[in-house]
Amino acid sequence: MLRVKDVDYQGDYRLALTFNDGAHKLVDLEPHLKGEVFGALRDKNLFIQYALTPITIEWANGADLAPEYLYEIGTTI
């Protein structure tokens, strides 16, 4: 099972993620922040309020993304 093991804020809407398979990915979430739940994260003060869960990252408003999706949209670093 793929999991996010570490996350570092990189500015704007970008996060550097480390996955349990050892991959390091840079994920730019700006184009994905749409709709009621994710659109609220366009407020950078809310965007930076994330936490690492046992599987992925979750924001203070309850939004989360599957680790597989984050892996897919990320660029290897």
Secondary structure, 3 states (H helix, E strand, C coil): CCCEEEEEECCCCEEEEEECCCCEEEEECHHHCCHHHHHHHHCHHHHCCEEECCCCEEECCCCECCHHHHHHHCEEC
